[in-house]
Amino acid sequence: MPGMQPPPNRDLRTLPKGHLHLHLEGSMRPSTLSELADRVGIPVPEIRGYGSFTAFADTYLAACQVLRTPDDFARLVYEVVEDSVLDGAVWVEPSFYAPHHRDRFGADEDIIDMVLDAAATAAERLGVGVGVMVAADRTVEPSIAVEQARIAAERAGAGVVSFGLANDEAIGPPEPYAEAFSIAKAAGLLSAPHAGELAGPASVWGALDALDADRLQHGVRAIEDPELVKRLVDRDIVLDVCPTSNLLLSVYPSLAEHPLPQLLDAGIRCSLNGDDPLLFGPGMLAEYESARAEMGLDDAAMASIARASIDGSGAPEELKASARSAIDDWLASA
């Protein structure tokens, strides 16, 4: 009616969410990085806009090197989970690649168990669900991915909930990693590889056909292939979208040109995530706020994104049911 004001936007911080696409070391607080780097006597890596994946990866590896003790890892895990909780997360599913830490912590099994113990402690103290994604690296031999998958499979039901495939898609197609993902899927882990960011639709097709993906980290370039869009809708695949990461790695020039609204309009389910907040800046809540303010998504769309983040997660069914009900309550609120 004339003269009526639109209802105020609901508080996005109170919208229950799952944080599904965040790399553990890349989510370190800048203050923690500075403190740990000073303690071990290495220069603080420069945090900046990147423009290329190589520059980003170099900084990420430097952040890994400041972790020297189990207490460092416990602190990292706790702070990463806490930051997500402050953004409204009820489920946090960080990704972790153990071989980055072999030179300081030994066997991959011991490293992963250390992270799982820290995750369980953080979950209990913060009252939130936490599951770990064990990742493979697409720039190394597929046999290493098979090793990681076996370690992850042995810990299915004990903190590991999903299996990923990270690093530069442009130089590592998904198909050679089919054996690793078959092992993970057989153990009941979700298949959640990176695809469709630095490489185009072919990488998404490969992740679906060769890796039997349940969820895709990124996946945004699927919008370039109408048949692929239909496939994602038909299979109810959730895309774990990270808009700021896409901008800073030169996938898209601006949020105004990011395809998230088109993906949602096409019926593809998407979650919103921080990816590597240490390196890119925004956390999960900031990505939700940008999607509302700069992409024009309304609160119904925000609630739909939050539901996708819960439905596509490795969370237990009881947590999923509770979160869905709370999302409905959020949307029904004035």
Residue, then its C-alpha position, 0 to 999 in steps of 0.5 A: m500500500p502507498g506509504m508503507q515501509p518495507p519490513p526491516n531485514r532480519d539479523l543475519r547473525t542469528l540465522p543458523k548456518g553451516h560453514l562448509h567451505l573453509h580451509l583450516e590454516g587459511s582461516m587463522r586469525p591475523s593476530t594469531l598468525s602475527e603472534l606465532a610468526d613472531r614467536v618462531g622468528i619468521p616474517v609475517p606473510e603479506i596478506r593482500g589481494y592476490g589475482s593469481f592462485t600461485a601467490f595465494a598458495d605461497t601465503y597459505l603455506a607460510a601460514c602452515q609453517v607457523l604451527r609448531t606445537p599441538d597447542d598451536f593446532a588446538r588454538l587454531v581449531y578453537e578460534v576457527v570454530e569460534d569465529s564461525v559460531l560468532d557468525g551464526a554457525v551451528w555446524v562447522e566443517p573445516s578442510f584439512y590436508a595433513p601432509h603440509h605438516r609432516d616436517r613438524f608433526g610426523a605421520d599423517e594419522d597422528i596429525i589428523d587425530m590431533v586435529l580431530d581431538a582439537a575439533a571435539t574439544a572446541a565443539e564441546r566448549l562452544g556448544v556447536g557441531v564440528g566435523v572435519m573434511v580430510a582433503a587430498d591435493r590435486t597437484v600431487e600423485p593420486s596415490i597420496a590421495v588414496e593414502q589420505a582417503r584410507i586414513a579418512a575412511e578409518r575415522a568415519g564416524a569418529g570426527v571425519v565426515s567428508f573428503g575433499l580435493a583442493n588446490d589449483e583446478a587448472i592443473g589437476p583435473p579430478e578424474p585421476y582421483a577416482e580411486a581415493f573418492s571411491i574409498a571415502k564414499a564406501a566408508g560413508l564420507l561425503s564427496a566434496p571436491h573443489a571444481g568449477e572455479l579456476a577451471g570451467p564446467a569440465s571440472v564439474w562434470g569430472a567431479l560428478d562423474a568420476l568422484d560421485a560428488d555429493r557437494l562441490q566446493h565452489g562450482v560456480r562456473a557450472i552456470e556456463d553450461p545449461e546441461l550441467v546446470k540441469r544435472l546439478v538441479d536433478r541431483d540436488i548438489v549443493l555448491d559451497v560458494c565463496p564470492t570474495s575468494n572468486l573475486l580476489l582470484s580473478v574468477y569474476p570482476s565484481l560481486a555484481e557479475h557473480p553468478l550466485p543469483q543466477l545459480l539460485d534462480a536456476g534451482i541450484r542449492c548454494s551455501l555461502n562460505g569464507d573459504d580462507p578468511l585470513l587471506f581474503g578478508p571476509g568471514m561467513l557472515a560478511e559473505y551473507e551480508s554482501a549477498r544481501a546488500e550487493m546481490g539483492l538477495d532477500d531474506a527468503a533467499m538467505a534462509s534457502i542458502a542457510r538450509a542448503s548449508i545444513d542439508g548438504s553438510g556432514a552434520p548428524e540428523e538430529l542437528k540438521a532437524s533442529a537447525r532447519s526448524a530454527i531457520d524456519d523460525w528465523l524467517a517467520s520472525a518479524 
